[in-house]
Amino acid sequence: MASLVKIGSLFLNLDQVLHVDDQFARTREDRLIVHFSSGDEPLTLAGPEADDLRTWLNTVAINLQALEPETGGL
C-alpha cells in the first residue's frame, strides 16, 4: 500500500517523492517544491498547504546536523 499524506485536498504518494525544496530558506517565499522520482513535473505548494507540509515534515524529519559528532581538539 502506498504511503500517503493529505495536504488540504491533495494526497501525496510519499513513495514517489524524490525530494522537497523549501524556498523559504533562500528567498523568503512561502513555497515548497515537491520533486518526484517518476520525472513528472514538480508540484509547487504555497500558503497554507506549504505551511501544513512544512510542519508535518519537521515533525518526522531527523536533523542530521544535530547528529554530527563534534570536531575539535583531542
C-alpha positions as CSV (number, residue, x, y, z in Angstrom):
1,M,0.0,0.0,0.0
2,A,1.2,3.5,-0.8
3,S,2.4,5.9,1.9
4,L,0.1,8.8,1.5
5,V,-0.1,12.2,3.2
6,K,-3.0,14.6,2.9
7,I,-2.3,18.3,2.5
8,G,-5.6,20.2,2.1
9,S,-7.5,18.4,-0.6
10,L,-4.3,17.0,-2.1
11,F,-2.9,13.5,-1.4
12,L,0.9,13.0,-1.9
13,N,2.3,9.5,-2.5
14,L,5.4,9.7,-0.4
15,D,6.8,6.6,-2.2
16,Q,7.1,8.8,-5.4
17,V,8.6,11.9,-3.8
18,L,12.3,12.3,-4.6
19,H,12.9,15.5,-2.6
20,V,11.2,18.6,-1.3
21,D,12.8,22.0,-1.8
22,D,11.8,24.6,0.8
23,Q,12.2,28.1,-0.9
24,F,11.8,30.0,2.4
25,A,15.3,29.4,3.5
26,R,16.8,31.1,0.3
27,T,14.2,33.5,-1.0
28,R,11.8,34.1,2.0
29,E,9.0,32.8,-0.3
30,D,6.4,30.7,1.5
31,R,6.7,27.9,-1.1
32,L,7.7,24.3,-1.3
33,I,8.6,22.5,-4.5
34,V,8.0,18.7,-4.4
35,H,10.1,16.7,-6.9
36,F,9.0,13.2,-8.0
37,S,11.2,10.2,-8.8
38,S,8.9,9.4,-11.8
39,G,10.2,12.6,-13.6
40,D,6.7,14.2,-13.5
41,E,6.6,18.0,-13.3
42,P,7.4,19.3,-9.8
43,L,4.5,20.3,-7.7
44,T,4.5,23.8,-6.1
45,L,2.7,24.3,-2.8
46,A,2.2,27.8,-1.3
47,G,0.4,29.4,1.6
48,P,-1.5,27.1,4.0
49,E,-0.7,24.0,2.0
50,A,3.1,24.8,2.2
51,D,2.8,25.5,5.9
52,D,1.0,22.2,6.5
53,L,3.5,20.1,4.6
54,R,6.5,22.0,6.2
55,T,5.0,21.4,9.7
56,W,4.5,17.7,9.0
57,L,8.0,17.3,7.5
58,N,9.5,19.0,10.6
59,T,7.8,16.5,12.9
60,V,9.0,13.4,11.1
61,A,12.5,14.6,10.0
62,I,15.7,13.9,11.7
63,N,18.1,16.9,11.9
64,L,21.4,15.4,10.6
65,Q,23.4,18.4,11.7
66,A,22.4,17.6,15.3
67,L,23.8,14.1,14.9
68,E,27.2,15.0,13.6
69,P,30.0,14.3,16.1
70,E,31.8,17.3,17.5
71,T,35.1,18.0,15.8
72,G,37.9,19.8,17.5
73,G,40.9,19.2,19.7
74,L,41.6,15.8,21.2
